[in-house]
Amino acid sequence: MSTAVSGSREVASHNILVTGGAGFIGSHVVIHLVKSFPSWNIYAFDKLDYCASLKSLQEGDVCSAEFINYLLSEKKIDVILHLAAQSHVDNSFGDSLEFTRNNVYGTHVLLEAARAHKIRRFVHVSTDEVYGEVDHQEPDMNETSILAPSNPYAATKAAAECLVMAYYKSFKLPIIITRSNNIFGPFQYPEKIIPKFICSILKNLPCYIHGDGSNSRRYLFAGDLTRALTIILLHGKFGETYNIGSDCEITNLELTRSLLRHFNIADEKNSIRFVEDRAFNDKRYAIDSSKIHSLGWRPTTTFEEGIRITIEWYRAHADNWWGDNISSALVPHPGRKFPPLQFLTESFKADEMDGM
């Protein structure tokens, strides 16, 4: 789906395509750009998958070369912010081919269209999970650290990054890559731990913790990520990668207890259930964001303030934002079954024919 907004301001005018514009991060980015740069034309493009919402925004799939080329030509797109992706690790264990289709093949389709239409700037949004697990004794990963993804989702994001960088080196496509840690805030579909547990608490359901709860993650509020992406869009250097993260690290168990405190719930015994862990679950991730600090960005929203804002939003919107489409996300292991073998011939082959 695409929408456009225009106006006037003392900045250079752009026609910007935001892929995944109806998703969690994409919707935050679109809202921020529309408010901050009224002279820019912002086109939000989305597959409208299960985790998107029409309340955030023409429907389209990044794997459709014909539609992508039409859109870039028709709207005279000169800048692309590529956020469209399958991103839930649990689902990637059961439906990894769909992740390859969307995250790798879809990115390749978009890159080829960007090259053909001489796009002036291509920002590819990736994840800190491409670095793999980082032990507490190891230094934080910087942008030159070796990529070592350990789950299917992270592997597809690393593969997509390789394609993006290859287009920079081979075709001089003006690309920039970002890698952020876990993002949270309003609009996020409740398959990720923070919105999932908030929605579970609101529905008087237990919070299902994978393993023993000792796995930790660093969290960044969506508004801070949006500011970082805007700074990179304006001032980032072509061919460079930028880590975007905070130092707020918390274990899954500590996170759950924090959420229960916000709801004034003291009964941990009935509110927390420990369940079987994922097929593989990285203990922690850790990135060094000093490179983007040199561009003038630092996070400004504390974890506690971000959680408060997020809880307020879900109190008001959790029951109507996705309709009845969240119950299946609140179970211990929502991962999908492995797709049938005809997936390859029916999906990839069809998309290849579209691009010929």
Summary of the structure (lengths in Angstrom):
residues: 356
radius of gyration: 19.7
end to end distance: 23.5
largest distance: 60.3
contacts: 1184
relative contact order: 0.14
helix: 42%
strand: 15%
